[in-house]
Amino acid sequence: MKFSLWQTVVLSAFAISTAVAALIVTAAAVASADTLGLEEEAAFRRAVDRVAPAVVRIEPAGLSEAGIGGAAEAAPATGPSSGLVVDPAGWVVTTAFAVPTDATQAIVMLPDGTRQAARAVGRDLARGLVLLKIELAPGISLPVAETAPRSELAVGQWTLAVGRAWSTTAPSVAIGILSAKNRAWGRAVQTDASVSPANYGGPLVDIEGRVIGILAPLPADTAGMMAGTELYDSGIGFAVPIADISSVLPRLMNGETLRPGILGIGYSSRDPFTAPANIATCRVGSPAAKAGLRPGDTVVTAAGQPVTRIAELRHVLAPRYAGDTVELVVDRPQKAGGSVRVSARATLVAELPPWRRPMLGIVPDRSAGVEKADGKEKSGGVRVQWLWPEGPAARAGVREGDVVESIIEATGNDQPGAAEQAGDPLRVASPAALAGFVGGTEVGQMVRLSIRRGEKILPIEIATAALAADPPPNVPTVAGTARVERLEAPEVAKPPLVVMPAGDARTPLGVLIYFGPPPGTGDKADANAALAEPWLAAAAQHNVAVILPGADDPQRWSRMDIAALARSLESLRTRRPIDPARVAVAGRGAGGAFAWLVADALGPAVRGVALLDSALPRQATIEAAEPGRSRWVLFGQSAAQSLPKLAADRKRLEDNGFPVGILPEMLGETPPAADLCGWVEALGVL
């Protein structure tokens, strides 16, 4: 196609104008982007400037009697952290990281560089916060920052983590977004801004400089991070909403210590994310028990919120304090089938009465179901495999081979209507169900069992007793053999040996993890197969798989070995079912102390720990025993060993509700295989 001269001129002009327009648009976009960046920076600066006058530096202090005239004076104890003024009269909120529970005062440095002594007045133990009071001169007041209404918070909005630990002249700032609004079981919001000890206690603010919450090291317990400081500068940080703090500020100003509220139940599953809130245990004397909740109940609403999973119930309970009341609705199974809906009102408490593990003295059959004579499974009931010698069940007339079908608390009242008032008996569908009921009783409490013996149904009343500290003599054994294998697992460079009992592959195994000397490398590692020899007979007789772990460092055990061991346990589960009631860890010498650390890492899955020629490790923390979180502990000692710390360790454990037994004196270097494997079998006692 040919164009005339004027058409060519017009088209050329149009092309030039289009190109110029495109350049103008591009230049405008670049200028706009630059302007946006400058505007964001200016907004961040304005936000920090608005909150900065209320952000202070916290220096923890100890007490010294060396002051003038014998008066106590404050002396810095640890590194600085941050705090926020929440009331102009000199009230400052910070965290227990800066002012630990044993500290009564701190030094507060104001933005103008003035250092003020402050005393710890109130504490929120559920959120790790501390309220400090500065005694100001008459007529002096401190600036308080504006707060952001919770209703205006939105995931994805800008957040700034502000602190004043490093410099009094200018606060430190980390920028991120609001990642979530309901974290740490409902106690915090989450940000991806860097949160560290430097800004713990400082504010998390929005783009307008309004306070969203106080930055705090809250634990991520589902990830095994209990201290709360493990996540610092990771892009996962927590802040306690300022609205929650404001609601309890008058109580903190009055000197109260707010403690987490406890309901006193245990769940039938350890999966908090997908499992329903089925109650396995109710502690005697707990708010749950006083409200009428029972094992077998399933929580369906709490505080008016629907509950379909354990996690949803925890989100309701975790933010509440001792003394708070919560309304609950549960579904309760009925003897005739179906369920009935029951309402309850429970007032949470700060602590529960001391707990000692009760027992009936019944050791159940390991099989999942109860078989008929023709070999077909019969639904319901738990068969008694053997009885604890002279235990409560044996004295009450229970026999081996009996089947426990139901259990109920004995009221001691045979009047008409008494049984209905006590509720329906718990149908015993598994050893775990029976264990849950027994764990919720107190030592000496009367219970009534419905026992099937042949064609007869017998009611038998039994008073529970405290679990004996020492394993029973002559634990029943079975005939069998065992073999030695390597427990190969993905990403485990040095797989452990396992002494594996032969026999019915459907029968669940007990598990004993034993730490002797580190196994070394090369030829020594191969020669260590001889270490399995002492375990062969005992493992076969008690159906216990004995794991002899490998070590990453041939000279010592280390925490790196724990992860490999966990993978090896999963490998064992793919070969044979494991009885969850019969998992124990033991070790000798340095291996004994390491066994305790392994048990801590594996958590409630470990039901027993045996320390041979070893005391508790120095870093051991002992929490009070609870149903589902109790260990049977054994100590063993060679004649040549002297452990002065043993008596103190034993008392410490017993004071926290742990049964502590003593093994017979050991001779030589051979491990007491028969004693330990028999003890693993006895761990299954109910």
C-alpha positions in Angstrom: 0.0 0.0 0.0 1.3 3.5 -1.0 0.7 6.6 1.2 0.5 10.1 0.0 3.0 12.7 1.4 0.5 14.1 3.8 -0.5 10.6 5.1 3.2 9.8 5.7 3.7 13.0 7.6 0.6 12.3 9.7 1.6 8.7 10.5 5.1 9.8 11.4 3.8 12.4 13.7 1.5 9.9 15.4 4.3 7.4 15.9 6.5 10.1 17.4 3.7 11.3 19.7 3.0 7.8 20.9 6.6 7.1 21.7 6.9 10.4 23.6 3.7 9.5 25.5 5.1 6.1 26.4 8.3 7.7 27.6 6.3 10.1 29.7 4.2 7.3 31.2 7.4 5.3 32.0 9.1 8.2 33.6 6.0 9.0 35.6 5.8 5.3 36.8 9.5 5.4 37.9 8.9 8.7 39.6 5.8 7.3 41.2 7.7 4.2 42.5 10.4 6.5 43.9 7.8 8.7 45.5 6.0 5.6 46.9 9.2 4.4 48.5 9.9 7.8 50.0 6.3 8.0 51.2 6.6 4.6 52.9 9.8 5.6 54.6 8.3 8.8 55.8 5.3 6.9 57.1 7.6 4.5 59.0 9.5 7.4 60.5 6.2 9.2 61.6 5.0 5.9 63.1 8.2 5.5 65.2 8.2 9.1 66.2 4.7 8.9 67.5 5.4 5.9 69.8 9.1 6.5 70.6 8.4 8.8 73.7 6.6 5.9 75.4 9.3 3.3 74.6 11.9 2.8 77.4 15.0 0.8 78.1 14.8 -1.9 80.8 17.9 -3.0 82.8 17.1 -5.8 85.2 18.6 -5.3 88.7 19.5 -7.4 91.6 19.6 -6.5 95.3 22.8 -5.8 97.1 23.2 -5.2 100.8 26.5 -3.2 100.2 24.7 0.1 99.8 25.4 3.1 101.9 24.4 2.6 105.5 23.4 -1.0 104.7 20.5 0.0 102.4 19.8 -2.2 99.4 20.7 -0.7 96.1 20.0 -1.8 92.5 22.8 -3.3 90.4 22.4 -4.4 86.8 22.0 -8.2 86.5 21.7 -9.0 82.8 21.6 -7.3 79.4 19.0 -4.6 78.6 15.6 -5.1 77.0 12.6 -2.8 76.3 9.4 -1.7 77.8 6.4 0.5 77.2 4.7 3.2 79.3 1.1 2.3 79.7 0.0 4.9 82.3 1.3 8.5 82.8 1.7 7.9 86.5 4.8 5.8 85.9 3.5 2.4 85.0 5.6 0.4 82.5 5.0 -3.0 81.0 7.9 -5.3 80.1 8.5 -9.0 79.9 9.7 -11.7 82.3 12.7 -12.0 80.0 13.9 -8.6 81.3 12.6 -9.0 84.9 12.6 -12.7 85.9 10.3 -14.1 88.5 13.0 -13.8 91.2 13.6 -10.1 90.5 11.7 -7.5 92.5 13.0 -4.4 90.8 14.5 -3.0 87.6 16.1 0.1 86.2 14.0 2.1 83.6 15.9 4.5 81.4 13.6 7.0 79.8 14.1 8.4 76.3 15.7 11.6 77.7 18.4 9.4 79.4 17.0 9.7 82.9 17.5 6.5 84.9 14.7 5.6 87.3 14.4 2.7 89.8 11.2 0.7 89.4 9.7 -2.1 91.4 7.9 -5.1 90.0 4.2 -4.8 91.1 2.2 -7.3 89.1 2.8 -10.3 86.8 0.9 -12.0 84.1 2.4 -15.5 84.1 0.2 -16.7 81.3 1.8 -14.2 78.9 5.2 -13.6 80.5 4.5 -9.9 81.3 5.6 -7.8 84.2 4.2 -4.4 85.4 6.7 -2.0 86.8 6.1 1.2 88.8 8.3 4.2 88.8 7.9 6.6 91.7 7.8 10.0 89.8 8.3 13.4 91.4 5.1 15.4 92.0 3.8 17.0 88.8 5.7 14.7 86.5 3.9 12.4 84.1 5.1 10.1 81.3 3.8 10.1 77.7 1.5 7.2 76.7 1.1 6.0 73.1 -2.2 5.7 71.3 -3.5 2.1 70.9 -4.9 0.4 67.8 -8.5 -1.0 68.2 -8.5 -4.8 67.7 -11.4 -4.5 65.3 -9.1 -2.6 62.8 -6.3 -5.2 62.7 -6.0 -7.0 59.4 -3.6 -9.7 58.3 -1.1 -8.2 55.8 -1.0 -4.7 57.3 2.3 -3.0 58.0 3.8 -3.6 61.5 6.8 -2.1 63.2 8.6 -3.8 66.1 10.1 -1.1 68.2 12.7 -1.4 71.0 15.2 0.7 73.0 17.7 -1.8 74.2 20.7 -0.6 72.2 20.4 3.2 72.3 18.5 5.7 74.4 18.7 8.4 71.8 16.9 6.4 69.0 14.8 3.3 69.1 15.5 0.2 67.1 13.0 -0.7 64.4 12.1 -3.8 62.5 9.5 -3.7 59.7 7.1 -6.5 58.7 3.5 -7.4 58.3 0.8 -8.8 60.6 1.0 -12.5 59.8 -1.9 -13.7 61.9 -4.3 -12.4 64.6 -4.8 -15.5 66.8 -1.5 -17.3 67.6 0.0 -18.8 70.7 -3.3 -20.5 71.5 -5.2 -17.2 71.4 -2.8 -15.1 73.5 -1.0 -13.2 70.7 -0.8 -11.8 67.2 2.0 -12.7 64.9 4.4 -10.6 62.9 7.2 -11.4 60.5 9.2 -8.4 61.7 12.4 -9.4 63.5 11.6 -9.9 67.2 14.5 -10.5 69.6 15.6 -9.9 73.2 16.4 -6.3 72.2 12.8 -5.4 71.6 11.0 -7.9 73.9 8.7 -5.7 76.0 8.6 -3.0 73.3 5.5 -2.3 71.2 4.4 -3.7 67.9 2.8 -0.7 66.2 0.8 -0.1 63.0 1.7 2.3 60.2 0.1 5.1 62.2 2.3 4.5 65.2 -0.6 3.0 67.3 0.3 0.2 69.6 -1.0 -3.2 68.5 0.6 -5.2 71.3 3.7 -5.9 73.5 6.4 -8.0 71.9 6.9 -11.1 74.1 8.8 -14.5 73.8 5.8 -16.8 73.9 6.4 -20.5 73.5 5.6 -22.5 70.3 4.9 -25.7 72.2 3.6 -27.7 69.3 7.0 -27.3 67.7 8.8 -28.3 70.9 9.9 -24.7 71.6 9.0 -24.1 75.2 11.2 -21.2 76.2 9.7 -18.8 73.7 13.1 -17.4 72.8 14.0 -20.0 70.2 12.2 -18.1 67.4 14.0 -14.8 67.8 14.9 -13.0 64.6 13.3 -15.9 62.6 10.5 -14.0 61.0 8.0 -15.5 63.5 7.4 -13.1 66.4 4.5 -12.7 68.9 2.9 -9.7 70.5 0.3 -9.7 73.3 -2.6 -7.6 72.2 -2.7 -4.3 74.1 -6.5 -4.7 74.5 -5.8 -7.9 76.6 -3.3 -6.1 78.7 -5.6 -3.1 79.3 -8.4 -5.4 80.5 -6.2 -6.7 83.3 -4.1 -3.6 84.0 -6.1 -2.7 87.2 -5.5 -6.1 88.6 -1.8 -5.9 87.9 -1.7 -2.4 89.5 -3.2 -3.9 92.6 -0.2 -6.3 92.8 -1.9 -9.4 91.5 0.0 -12.3 89.9 -2.2 -13.6 87.1 -1.7 -17.3 86.5 -2.8 -19.6 83.7 -6.1 -21.2 84.3 -6.2 -25.0 84.5 -9.3 -27.1 83.8 -7.7 -30.5 84.7 -8.5 -32.8 81.8 -6.4 -35.0 79.6 -7.2 -35.9 76.0 -7.5 -39.3 74.4 -5.3 -38.1 71.5 -1.9 -36.3 71.4 -2.8 -34.6 68.1 -4.1 -31.1 68.9 -4.9 -30.1 65.4 -7.3 -32.7 64.0 -8.4 -34.9 66.9 -11.7 -34.2 68.6 -11.7 -33.0 72.2 -12.4 -36.4 73.7 -11.7 -36.4 77.5 -9.5 -39.3 78.6 -8.9 -38.2 82.2 -10.3 -35.8 84.7 -8.1 -35.0 87.7 -9.7 -35.6 91.0 -10.4 -32.3 92.7 -9.9 -30.4 89.4 -12.4 -27.8 88.0 -13.4 -30.4 85.4 -14.2 -33.0 88.0 -16.1 -30.6 90.2 -18.1 -29.4 87.2 -19.2 -33.0 86.6 -17.1 -33.8 83.5 -16.1 -37.4 83.0 -13.7 -39.5 80.9 -15.5 -40.4 77.7 -17.1 -37.0 77.4 -16.5 -35.0 74.2 -16.4 -31.2 74.4 -18.6 -29.6 71.7 -18.8 -26.0 72.9 -16.7 -23.8 75.2 -17.6 -20.3 76.2 -20.2 -20.3 73.5 -17.6 -21.2 70.8 -18.1 -24.5 68.8 -15.4 -27.1 69.4 -14.6 -29.8 66.9 -10.9 -30.2 67.7 -8.6 -30.1 70.7 -7.0 -27.0 69.2 -10.2 -25.1 69.3 -10.7 -25.9 73.0 -7.2 -24.9 73.8 -7.8 -21.5 72.0 -10.7 -20.9 74.4 -8.9 -22.0 77.6 -5.3 -20.8 77.1 -6.0 -17.1 77.2 -8.0 -17.4 80.5 -6.6 -17.0 84.0 -7.1 -18.9 87.2 -10.4 -17.7 88.7 -12.1 -17.3 85.3 -15.2 -19.3 84.7 -16.0 -21.1 81.4 -19.2 -22.6 80.2 -18.8 -26.1 78.6 -21.1 -28.4 76.7 -20.2 -32.1 76.2 -21.6 -35.1 74.5 -21.7 -38.0 77.0 -22.1 -41.6 75.6 -25.0 -43.6 77.1 -25.0 -47.3 78.1 -27.9 -48.0 75.8 -26.2 -46.3 72.9 -26.1 -42.8 71.5 -25.2 -39.8 73.7 -26.8 -37.1 75.8 -25.7 -33.4 75.8 -24.6 -32.1 79.2 -23.8 -28.5 80.3 -21.1 -27.7 82.8 -19.6 -24.6 84.4 -16.0 -24.8 85.6 -13.9 -22.2 87.4 -10.3 -22.5 86.4 -7.5 -22.8 89.0 -3.8 -22.0 89.1 -2.7 -25.4 90.2 -4.1 -28.9 90.9 -3.7 -31.0 93.9 -0.6 -33.2 94.0 -1.0 -36.3 91.8 0.4 -39.8 92.4 -0.1 -42.4 89.8 -2.9 -44.8 91.0 -3.2 -48.4 89.9 -5.6 -51.3 90.1 -2.8 -53.8 89.7 -4.1 -55.1 86.3 -1.8 -55.7 83.5 -3.9 -55.9 80.3 -3.3 -58.2 77.3 -1.3 -56.3 74.6 -3.7 -57.4 71.8 -6.0 -54.6 70.5 -9.2 -56.7 70.9 -10.6 -59.6 72.9 -10.8 -62.9 71.1 -13.5 -65.6 71.4 -12.7 -69.2 71.8 -13.1 -69.7 68.0 -10.4 -67.0 67.4 -12.8 -64.3 66.2 -12.5 -60.9 67.7 -15.1 -59.9 70.3 -15.7 -56.2 70.6 -15.2 -54.4 73.8 -13.4 -55.2 77.0 -9.8 -55.6 78.2 -8.5 -59.0 79.0 -6.3 -59.3 82.2 -3.0 -60.8 81.1 -1.5 -61.0 84.6 -2.0 -59.4 88.0 0.4 -57.4 90.1 1.4 -59.6 93.1 -0.6 -58.6 96.1 -2.0 -55.7 94.2 -5.5 -54.2 94.7 -7.1 -56.3 91.9 -5.5 -59.5 93.1 -6.8 -58.9 96.6 -10.3 -58.1 95.4 -10.6 -61.4 93.5 -9.8 -60.5 89.9 -8.2 -63.4 88.0 -6.0 -63.7 85.0 -8.1 -64.1 81.9 -11.0 -62.0 83.2 -12.3 -59.3 80.9 -13.0 -55.8 82.2 -16.1 -54.5 80.4 -16.9 -51.3 82.3 -15.8 -49.2 85.3 -17.5 -46.6 87.4 -16.7 -44.7 90.6 -18.2 -46.6 93.5 -20.5 -44.4 95.5 -20.8 -46.6 98.5 -24.6 -46.0 98.3 -26.9 -48.9 97.4 -30.0 -46.8 97.7 -32.4 -46.7 94.8 -31.4 -44.0 92.3 -27.8 -43.9 93.5 -26.4 -45.6 90.3 -28.3 -43.1 88.1 -26.9 -40.2 90.1 -23.4 -41.5 89.6 -24.0 -41.7 85.8 -23.4 -44.6 83.3 -20.3 -46.7 83.7 -17.5 -46.1 81.3 -17.5 -48.8 78.6 -13.9 -50.1 78.5 -13.1 -50.5 74.8 -9.3 -50.5 75.1 -6.4 -50.4 77.7 -6.1 -46.7 76.9 -9.7 -46.1 77.9 -9.2 -47.9 81.2 -5.9 -46.1 81.8 -7.7 -42.8 81.3 -10.3 -43.5 83.9 -7.8 -44.9 86.5 -5.5 -41.9 85.9 -8.3 -39.6 86.9 -8.9 -41.3 90.3 -7.0 -40.6 93.5 -5.1 -43.1 95.5 -7.5 -45.0 97.7 -10.6 -44.2 95.7 -13.2 -47.0 95.3 -14.2 -48.1 91.8 -16.5 -50.8 90.6 -15.5 -53.0 87.7 -17.9 -55.1 85.6 -15.9 -58.3 85.0 -16.8 -61.0 82.5 -15.6 -64.4 83.6 -16.7 -67.1 81.2 -20.4 -66.6 80.9 -20.8 -64.7 84.1 -20.7 -60.9 84.7 -19.3 -60.1 88.1 -19.3 -56.7 89.9 -16.0 -56.2 91.8 -15.1 -53.2 93.9 -11.5 -52.2 94.2 -9.6 -49.4 96.1 -6.9 -48.0 93.9 -3.3 -47.9 95.3 -0.2 -45.9 94.5 2.0 -47.4 91.9 4.7 -49.4 93.6 8.2 -47.9 93.2 10.0 -51.1 92.5 9.2 -53.5 89.7 7.5 -56.7 90.9 9.6 -59.9 91.2 9.0 -62.7 88.8 7.3 -60.8 86.0 5.6 -63.4 83.8 7.6 -64.5 80.7 6.9 -66.2 77.4 8.9 -68.7 75.4 10.4 -67.3 72.3 13.5 -66.2 70.4 15.0 -62.9 69.2 17.4 -61.8 66.5 19.7 -58.9 66.0 19.1 -56.5 63.1 20.2 -53.1 61.9 17.3 -50.6 62.2 17.8 -48.8 58.9 16.0 -45.5 58.4 16.2 -42.6 55.9 18.9 -40.0 56.7 20.4 -42.2 59.5 24.1 -42.6 58.7 24.8 -45.0 61.6 21.6 -47.1 62.2 21.2 -48.6 65.6 21.1 -52.3 66.4 17.8 -53.7 67.5 17.2 -57.0 69.3 13.9 -58.0 67.7 11.6 -60.6 69.3 10.2 -63.2 67.0 6.6 -64.3 67.2 3.2 -63.1 66.1 3.9 -59.9 64.0 0.5 -58.5 65.2 1.4 -58.5 68.9 2.6 -55.0 69.9 6.1 -54.8 71.2 7.5 -53.0 74.3 10.5 -50.9 73.5 13.7 -50.3 75.5 16.3 -47.8 74.2 19.6 -48.5 75.9 22.6 -46.2 75.9 25.8 -47.9 76.9 29.2 -46.7 75.8 29.1 -44.8 72.4 29.5 -47.6 69.8 32.6 -46.1 68.0 33.3 -46.5 64.3 34.8 -49.0 61.8 35.7 -52.5 63.1 34.7 -51.4 66.6 31.2 -50.6 65.4 30.9 -54.1 63.9 32.3 -55.7 67.0 29.7 -53.9 69.0 27.1 -56.4 67.7 28.3 -58.5 70.6 26.7 -55.9 72.9 23.3 -57.3 71.8 24.1 -60.7 73.1 23.0 -60.1 76.8 19.6 -58.9 75.6 18.6 -61.8 73.4 16.9 -64.0 76.0 15.3 -61.1 78.0 13.9 -59.4 74.9 12.3 -62.7 73.7 10.8 -63.5 77.1 9.2 -60.1 77.6 8.4 -59.2 73.9 10.6 -56.1 74.2 12.5 -54.7 71.2 15.8 -53.4 72.6 17.4 -50.6 70.6 21.1 -50.0 70.9 21.7 -46.7 69.2 24.6 -45.5 67.1 26.3 -42.2 67.8 27.3 -39.4 65.5 30.4 -38.8 67.6 32.2 -42.2 68.4 33.4 -40.7 71.7 30.2 -39.4 73.2 26.4 -39.0 72.9 25.1 -35.8 71.5 21.8 -34.1 70.7 22.3 -34.9 67.1 21.7 -38.6 68.0 18.2 -37.8 69.2 16.9 -36.9 65.8 18.4 -40.0 64.3 16.8 -42.1 67.1 13.4 -40.6 66.4 13.6 -41.7 62.8 14.8 -45.2 63.8 11.7 -45.5 66.1 9.5 -44.7 63.1 11.4 -47.4 61.1 10.6 -49.9 63.9 6.9 -49.0 63.8 6.8 -49.9 60.1 8.0 -53.4 61.0 6.0 -54.2 64.2 3.3 -52.4 66.2 4.5 -50.7 69.4 2.7 -50.8 72.7 2.5 -47.1 73.6 2.3 -48.0 77.3 5.6 -49.8 77.3 8.3 -47.5 75.9 11.3 -46.8 78.1 14.8 -45.3 77.9 17.8 -46.5 80.0 21.5 -45.9 80.0 24.7 -46.4 82.1 27.1 -43.8 83.2 27.1 -40.9 80.7 24.5 -42.9 78.8 22.2 -42.7 81.8 22.3 -38.9 81.9 21.8 -38.8 78.2 18.8 -41.2 78.5 17.0 -38.6 80.6 17.6 -35.9 77.9 16.3 -38.3 75.3 13.1 -38.9 77.4 12.6 -35.2 77.6 13.0 -34.8 73.9 10.6 -37.6 73.1 8.0 -36.3 75.6 5.0 -38.3 77.0 5.7 -41.2 74.6 8.4 -42.3 77.1 6.8 -44.0 80.1 9.9 -45.0 82.0 13.6 -43.9 82.5 16.3 -46.0 84.1 19.6 -44.4 85.1 22.4 -46.9 85.9 25.5 -45.6 87.7 24.2 -42.1 86.8 22.4 -39.2 88.4 20.1 -36.7 86.7 21.9 -34.4 84.3 22.5 -30.9 85.7 20.2 -29.3 83.2 17.3 -31.6 84.0 14.0 -29.8 84.6 11.4 -31.7 86.6 7.7 -30.8 86.1 5.0 -32.1 88.4 3.6 -35.5 87.2 0.2 -35.4 85.5 -2.0 -38.1 84.0 -0.4 -38.9 80.7 2.8 -37.1 81.6 4.3 -39.3 84.3 7.4 -41.5 84.2 8.4 -44.4 86.3 12.1 -43.8 87.2 14.6 -46.5 88.2 18.1 -46.0 89.6 20.7 -48.7 89.6 24.2 -48.7 91.1 27.3 -50.8 90.9 29.1 -51.7 94.1 32.1 -49.7 93.0 30.1 -46.6 92.2 29.3 -43.8 94.7 26.6 -41.3 93.7 26.1 -38.8 96.6 23.6 -36.9 94.4 21.3 -39.9 94.1 19.3 -39.4 97.3 18.7 -35.7 96.4 17.6 -36.7 92.9 15.3 -39.3 94.2 13.6 -36.9 96.6 13.3 -34.3 93.9 11.5 -36.7 91.7 9.2 -38.1 94.4 8.3 -34.6 95.5 7.0 -34.1 92.0 4.9 -37.2 92.0 7.2 -39.6 90.2 7.5 -43.2 91.4 11.2 -44.0 91.9 12.5 -47.5 92.3 15.9 -49.0 92.9 17.3 -51.9 90.9 19.3 -54.7 92.5 23.0 -54.0 92.8 24.7 -54.5 89.5 27.8 -56.7 89.1 30.4 -56.2 86.3 29.8 -54.4 83.0 26.9 -56.6 81.8 23.6 -54.7 81.7 20.8 -56.0 83.9 18.8 -57.1 80.8 16.3 -59.3 82.6 15.5 -56.7 85.2 15.1 -53.9 82.6 13.0 -55.9 80.1 10.8 -57.2 83.0 10.3 -53.6 84.1 9.2 -52.5 80.5 6.6 -55.3 80.6 5.4 -54.0 84.0 5.1 -50.4 82.6 1.7 -51.5 81.2 0.1 -51.9 84.6 -3.2 -50.2 85.2 
